[in-house]
């Protein structure tokens, strides 16, 4: 499990980045390079799959249980 402070910091930076993009204002501080994508369930920063918003480990667990719609094994 990731530290709660790191998860909170990451969410805050991504929210700030979205706000800056929406307003169209450029800042000298490049926030977009510091935002870290994290798994929605575990908070893991590595092995993140952007399309699902999950880490590879969580994705594999949920896919094997059949909880992700439209995901099937490639080998039968």
C-alpha beads as a LAMMPS data file, in Angstrom:
LAMMPS data file: protein, C-alpha beads

76 atoms
75 bonds

1 atom types
1 bond types

-500.0 500.0 xlo xhi
-500.0 500.0 ylo yhi
-500.0 500.0 zlo zhi

Masses

1 110.0

Atoms # bond

1 1 1 0.000 0.000 0.000
2 1 1 1.222 3.469 -0.802
3 1 1 1.587 6.101 1.860
4 1 1 -1.582 8.133 2.214
5 1 1 0.404 11.375 2.088
6 1 1 1.883 10.451 -1.316
7 1 1 -1.551 9.533 -2.686
8 1 1 -3.005 12.823 -1.443
9 1 1 -0.111 14.819 -2.906
10 1 1 -0.497 13.095 -6.255
11 1 1 -4.253 13.791 -6.369
12 1 1 -3.638 17.425 -5.461
13 1 1 -1.055 17.910 -8.220
14 1 1 -3.268 16.275 -10.848
15 1 1 -6.227 18.449 -9.779
16 1 1 -4.075 21.588 -9.988
17 1 1 -2.857 20.563 -13.432
18 1 1 -6.440 20.063 -14.656
19 1 1 -7.441 23.477 -13.307
20 1 1 -4.515 25.173 -15.059
21 1 1 -5.426 23.459 -18.344
22 1 1 -9.064 24.527 -17.967
23 1 1 -8.176 28.167 -17.261
24 1 1 -5.536 28.285 -19.995
25 1 1 -3.022 29.995 -17.730
26 1 1 0.622 29.040 -17.930
27 1 1 2.678 28.973 -14.762
28 1 1 6.436 29.044 -14.378
29 1 1 6.121 25.984 -12.133
30 1 1 5.639 22.939 -14.371
31 1 1 3.100 20.954 -12.365
32 1 1 2.252 18.492 -15.139
33 1 1 5.652 16.804 -14.919
34 1 1 5.246 16.055 -11.223
35 1 1 1.780 14.466 -11.225
36 1 1 1.921 10.691 -10.717
37 1 1 -0.784 8.359 -12.001
38 1 1 -1.744 5.875 -9.308
39 1 1 -3.943 2.802 -9.120
40 1 1 -7.468 3.687 -7.967
41 1 1 -7.678 0.701 -5.605
42 1 1 -4.181 0.217 -4.193
43 1 1 -2.383 3.517 -4.846
44 1 1 0.514 1.769 -6.586
45 1 1 2.427 4.209 -8.858
46 1 1 4.253 1.641 -10.967
47 1 1 2.722 -0.550 -13.656
48 1 1 -0.213 1.833 -14.155
49 1 1 -2.627 1.118 -17.022
50 1 1 -4.127 4.421 -18.085
51 1 1 -7.195 3.011 -19.877
52 1 1 -8.427 1.211 -16.753
53 1 1 -6.885 3.417 -14.055
54 1 1 -5.441 0.345 -12.335
55 1 1 -2.018 -1.136 -11.727
56 1 1 -1.060 -4.261 -13.644
57 1 1 -1.409 -6.442 -10.551
58 1 1 -4.896 -5.207 -9.706
59 1 1 -5.902 -5.442 -13.357
60 1 1 -4.807 -9.077 -13.518
61 1 1 -6.689 -9.994 -10.336
62 1 1 -9.924 -8.357 -11.473
63 1 1 -9.651 -9.734 -15.017
64 1 1 -9.143 -13.293 -13.780
65 1 1 -12.225 -12.961 -11.538
66 1 1 -14.212 -11.662 -14.522
67 1 1 -15.004 -8.317 -12.892
68 1 1 -13.770 -6.209 -15.827
69 1 1 -16.341 -6.157 -18.628
70 1 1 -15.004 -6.889 -22.100
71 1 1 -11.674 -8.313 -20.914
72 1 1 -10.953 -11.918 -21.889
73 1 1 -7.873 -14.117 -21.795
74 1 1 -5.952 -14.300 -25.057
75 1 1 -5.206 -18.012 -24.614
76 1 1 -8.023 -20.440 -23.959

Bonds

1 1 1 2
2 1 2 3
3 1 3 4
4 1 4 5
5 1 5 6
6 1 6 7
7 1 7 8
8 1 8 9
9 1 9 10
10 1 10 11
11 1 11 12
12 1 12 13
13 1 13 14
14 1 14 15
15 1 15 16
16 1 16 17
17 1 17 18
18 1 18 19
19 1 19 20
20 1 20 21
21 1 21 22
22 1 22 23
23 1 23 24
24 1 24 25
25 1 25 26
26 1 26 27
27 1 27 28
28 1 28 29
29 1 29 30
30 1 30 31
31 1 31 32
32 1 32 33
33 1 33 34
34 1 34 35
35 1 35 36
36 1 36 37
37 1 37 38
38 1 38 39
39 1 39 40
40 1 40 41
41 1 41 42
42 1 42 43
43 1 43 44
44 1 44 45
45 1 45 46
46 1 46 47
47 1 47 48
48 1 48 49
49 1 49 50
50 1 50 51
51 1 51 52
52 1 52 53
53 1 53 54
54 1 54 55
55 1 55 56
56 1 56 57
57 1 57 58
58 1 58 59
59 1 59 60
60 1 60 61
61 1 61 62
62 1 62 63
63 1 63 64
64 1 64 65
65 1 65 66
66 1 66 67
67 1 67 68
68 1 68 69
69 1 69 70
70 1 70 71
71 1 71 72
72 1 72 73
73 1 73 74
74 1 74 75
75 1 75 76
